[in-house]
Amino acid sequence: MSIISRNAIVSILSGQTEIREIDADEVMEKGDLSPNKKITKPARAPKGMDSEYAELLQLFSSTLNVKGRPFGQLNRPGFGISDGASGVQWNLSVSTQTGDIRLGVNLEGMTYNNWPISTFIQAEMKNPLLESVKSQLAAPENVFVSFTRDAWQVTSRPPIVEKYLGGKEHSLAEISAERWLAILTEALGCLSAESHYRSRAKQTVTLEGTPRKGEKTRLMEVSPHLRIWSALSLEGDVEENMKRKFEQLEPVYTWVKKASEV
């Protein structure tokens, strides 16, 4: 597979209606790695998508034995596919700017079943298991935590300057106990204390670019969004690379899943 270019993205996504953001209620069955799970026919790749990337998305679905749920838009930073689970998800994303492929675990700040991201944050603040998870990974320096702040404008999430909680993405290896607590505290602040942290908070954020109407700095609803990912190599046997990456990240998935259900 060749690394994707901006022009290729235009070719891949131009005129697509099937690749889009999804609402919280649009969920599919949860994926797992059980060898006994009944195989589900993968979702058909969006019409017109470049065959290399269509195959990659379908490979994700077939590996997890789920139909999968594509996401992304032409004018967004990327596109990809998730297992469609309600809550903690496996997902694969392609950056439209760099061509990087990321495979990882995703937990959005949405209602789902009583705001699982709130449960995860509070569980980790009370009894952090991050160090234990690190010890189960062969290369924690190659696994990255992206804890971000989503600002909501009706159903869209415009890019904001204050995107990263903790200021940036961090590798698991570089996150100390103190830094992890600081990031979790900032993430909890993106949820409303008045509702026991089971709904969005309101914060003043700075929109990137120049808005057509209104002020650049606005009071908006926000919520935290957790992604823990590792780069997927497209060199050699991509199917084997993907299976190996799922195995490497299984301790991360198990950790986030259990902590969000406490």
C-alpha positions as CSV (number, residue, x, y, z in Angstrom):
1,M,0.0,0.0,0.0
2,S,1.2,3.4,-0.8
3,I,1.0,6.4,1.6
4,I,-2.1,8.4,0.9
5,S,-1.8,11.9,-0.4
6,R,-4.1,14.9,-0.2
7,N,-5.1,14.4,-3.9
8,A,-5.8,10.8,-3.2
9,I,-8.1,11.7,-0.4
10,V,-10.0,14.0,-2.6
11,S,-10.4,11.1,-5.1
12,I,-11.4,8.7,-2.4
13,L,-13.9,10.7,-0.5
14,S,-15.3,13.2,-3.1
15,G,-19.0,13.0,-3.2
16,Q,-19.3,10.3,-0.6
17,T,-22.4,10.2,1.6
18,E,-21.7,6.9,3.3
19,I,-18.6,8.1,5.1
20,R,-19.8,10.4,7.8
21,E,-19.8,11.2,11.5
22,I,-22.3,9.0,13.5
23,D,-24.6,9.8,16.3
24,A,-24.3,8.1,19.7
25,D,-27.5,6.1,19.0
26,E,-26.1,4.7,15.8
27,V,-24.4,1.6,17.2
28,M,-23.5,-1.8,16.0
29,E,-22.6,-4.9,17.9
30,K,-19.4,-4.8,19.9
31,G,-16.4,-6.5,18.3
32,D,-14.1,-8.9,20.1
33,L,-11.3,-11.2,19.3
34,S,-13.0,-14.5,20.2
35,P,-12.2,-17.2,17.7
36,N,-15.6,-18.8,18.3
37,K,-17.6,-15.7,17.4
38,K,-19.9,-16.0,14.4
39,I,-18.4,-14.2,11.4
40,T,-20.3,-11.1,10.4
41,K,-20.1,-10.0,6.7
42,P,-18.0,-6.7,6.6
43,A,-19.7,-3.5,5.5
44,R,-19.3,-2.7,1.9
45,A,-16.6,-0.1,1.3
46,P,-18.0,3.3,0.3
47,K,-18.5,3.7,-3.4
48,G,-15.5,5.1,-5.2
49,M,-13.0,4.5,-2.4
50,D,-9.5,3.7,-3.5
51,S,-9.2,-0.1,-3.5
52,E,-6.1,-0.1,-1.2
53,Y,-7.9,1.7,1.6
54,A,-11.2,-0.1,1.0
55,E,-9.4,-3.3,1.5
56,L,-7.8,-2.0,4.7
57,L,-11.2,-1.0,6.2
58,Q,-12.7,-4.4,5.2
59,L,-9.7,-6.2,6.7
60,F,-10.4,-4.4,10.0
61,S,-14.0,-5.6,9.9
62,S,-13.1,-9.2,9.0
63,T,-10.4,-9.4,11.7
64,L,-13.0,-8.5,14.4
65,N,-15.9,-10.4,12.7
66,V,-18.1,-7.3,12.7
67,K,-19.8,-5.3,10.0
68,G,-18.0,-2.1,11.2
69,R,-19.0,1.6,10.9
70,P,-17.1,3.9,8.6
71,F,-16.6,7.5,9.8
72,G,-15.0,10.7,8.4
73,Q,-15.6,13.3,5.8
74,L,-13.7,14.9,2.9
75,N,-13.0,18.1,4.9
76,R,-12.2,16.4,8.1
77,P,-8.7,15.5,9.4
78,G,-9.2,11.8,8.6
79,F,-11.5,8.9,7.9
80,G,-11.7,5.3,9.1
81,I,-13.8,2.6,10.7
82,S,-14.8,1.5,14.2
83,D,-16.4,-1.7,15.4
84,G,-19.5,0.4,16.2
85,A,-19.7,-0.6,19.8
86,S,-21.7,1.5,22.3
87,G,-18.9,2.8,24.5
88,V,-15.4,1.4,24.3
89,Q,-14.5,0.7,20.6
90,W,-11.7,-0.6,18.5
91,N,-11.1,1.7,15.6
92,L,-8.8,2.3,12.7
93,S,-8.1,5.8,11.3
94,V,-6.3,7.3,8.3
95,S,-4.9,10.8,8.6
96,T,-5.7,12.8,5.5
97,Q,-2.8,15.1,6.2
98,T,0.0,12.6,6.8
99,G,-1.3,9.3,5.6
100,D,-0.6,7.7,9.0
101,I,-2.6,4.7,9.9
102,R,-3.6,4.3,13.6
103,L,-5.2,1.3,15.2
104,G,-6.5,1.7,18.7
105,V,-9.1,2.0,21.4
106,N,-11.7,4.8,21.4
107,L,-14.0,6.0,24.1
108,E,-16.0,9.2,23.4
109,G,-17.7,11.5,25.9
110,M,-21.2,10.4,25.1
111,T,-24.2,9.1,27.0
112,Y,-24.1,5.5,25.9
113,N,-24.8,3.5,29.1
114,N,-24.6,6.2,31.8
115,W,-21.5,8.0,30.5
116,P,-18.8,5.3,30.6
117,I,-16.0,7.8,30.0
118,S,-17.0,9.5,33.4
119,T,-16.8,6.1,35.1
120,F,-13.4,5.5,33.5
121,I,-12.0,8.8,34.6
122,Q,-13.2,8.6,38.1
123,A,-12.1,5.0,38.5
124,E,-8.6,5.9,37.3
125,M,-8.4,8.9,39.7
126,K,-9.4,6.7,42.6
127,N,-7.3,3.6,41.7
128,P,-5.0,4.2,38.7
129,L,-4.1,1.1,36.8
130,L,-2.0,2.8,34.1
131,E,1.3,1.5,35.5
132,S,0.0,-2.0,35.5
133,V,-1.1,-1.7,31.9
134,K,2.3,-0.4,30.9
135,S,4.0,-3.5,32.4
136,Q,1.9,-5.7,30.1
137,L,3.1,-3.9,26.9
138,A,6.3,-4.8,25.2
139,A,6.8,-1.3,23.9
140,P,4.8,1.3,25.8
141,E,6.8,4.1,24.1
142,N,5.0,3.1,20.8
143,V,1.5,3.4,22.3
144,F,0.0,6.9,22.6
145,V,-2.7,8.5,24.7
146,S,-4.7,11.2,23.0
147,F,-7.1,12.6,25.6
148,T,-8.9,15.5,23.9
149,R,-11.6,18.1,24.5
150,D,-14.5,18.0,22.0
151,A,-16.4,21.2,21.6
152,W,-20.0,20.8,20.4
153,Q,-21.9,23.0,17.9
154,V,-25.2,21.2,17.7
155,T,-24.0,17.8,16.3
156,S,-20.7,19.0,14.8
157,R,-17.3,19.4,16.6
158,P,-15.4,22.3,15.3
159,P,-11.6,22.3,15.8
160,I,-10.5,24.3,18.8
161,V,-7.1,25.5,20.1
162,E,-7.6,23.8,23.5
163,K,-8.0,20.4,21.9
164,Y,-5.4,18.4,23.9
165,L,-5.9,17.7,27.6
166,G,-2.4,17.8,29.0
167,G,-1.3,19.9,26.1
168,K,-0.4,17.2,23.6
169,E,-0.5,13.5,22.9
170,H,1.7,11.4,25.2
171,S,3.3,8.0,24.8
172,L,2.3,5.7,27.7
173,A,6.0,5.5,28.6
174,E,6.3,9.2,29.4
175,I,3.1,9.5,31.5
176,S,4.0,9.7,35.2
177,A,1.5,9.1,37.9
178,E,1.4,12.9,38.5
179,R,0.9,13.7,34.9
180,W,-1.9,11.1,34.5
181,L,-3.8,12.5,37.4
182,A,-3.5,16.0,36.0
183,I,-4.8,14.9,32.6
184,L,-7.7,13.0,34.3
185,T,-8.6,16.0,36.4
186,E,-8.7,18.2,33.3
187,A,-10.8,15.6,31.5
188,L,-13.3,15.4,34.4
189,G,-13.6,19.2,34.2
190,C,-15.1,18.7,30.7
191,L,-18.1,17.1,32.3
192,S,-20.8,18.8,34.4
193,A,-20.3,18.5,38.2
194,E,-24.0,19.4,38.7
195,S,-25.0,16.2,37.0
196,H,-22.4,14.1,38.8
197,Y,-20.2,14.3,35.7
198,R,-22.8,12.5,33.5
199,S,-23.3,15.3,31.0
200,R,-21.3,17.9,29.0
201,A,-19.8,20.9,30.8
202,K,-19.7,24.4,29.4
203,Q,-16.3,26.0,28.8
204,T,-14.9,29.0,26.9
205,V,-12.9,27.7,24.0
206,T,-11.0,29.2,21.1
207,L,-12.0,28.3,17.5
208,E,-9.3,27.5,15.1
209,G,-9.4,29.7,12.0
210,T,-11.7,32.6,11.5
211,P,-15.4,31.9,12.1
212,R,-17.9,33.3,9.5
213,K,-20.2,34.6,12.3
214,G,-19.7,35.3,15.9
215,E,-16.6,35.6,18.1
216,K,-13.5,33.4,17.8
217,T,-13.7,32.7,21.5
218,R,-17.0,31.2,22.6
219,L,-18.7,29.5,25.5
220,M,-19.6,26.0,24.2
221,E,-20.5,22.6,25.5
222,V,-17.5,20.3,25.8
223,S,-16.8,16.6,26.6
224,P,-13.7,14.5,27.0
225,H,-12.6,12.0,24.3
226,L,-10.1,9.2,24.9
227,R,-8.1,7.5,22.2
228,I,-5.2,5.1,22.8
229,W,-3.5,4.1,19.6
230,S,-0.4,2.7,18.0
231,A,0.8,3.1,14.4
232,L,-0.1,0.3,11.9
233,S,2.6,-0.6,9.4
234,L,1.6,-1.1,5.8
235,E,4.9,-2.8,5.0
236,G,4.9,-6.5,4.3
237,D,1.9,-8.6,5.3
238,V,-0.7,-6.0,6.4
239,E,-3.2,-8.6,7.6
240,E,-0.5,-10.1,9.9
241,N,0.5,-6.6,11.0
242,M,-3.1,-5.8,12.0
243,K,-3.6,-9.1,13.9
244,R,-0.4,-8.5,15.8
245,K,-1.4,-4.9,16.6
246,F,-4.7,-6.1,18.0
247,E,-2.9,-8.5,20.2
248,Q,-0.4,-5.9,21.4
249,L,-3.3,-3.5,22.3
250,E,-5.5,-6.1,23.9
251,P,-4.4,-5.2,27.5
252,V,-5.3,-1.5,26.8
253,Y,-8.7,-2.5,25.5
254,T,-9.4,-4.7,28.5
255,W,-8.3,-2.0,30.9
256,V,-10.4,0.7,29.4
257,K,-13.4,-1.6,29.0
258,K,-13.3,-2.8,32.6
259,A,-12.6,0.6,34.2
260,S,-15.5,2.2,32.3
261,E,-17.9,-0.4,33.6
262,V,-17.0,-0.2,37.3
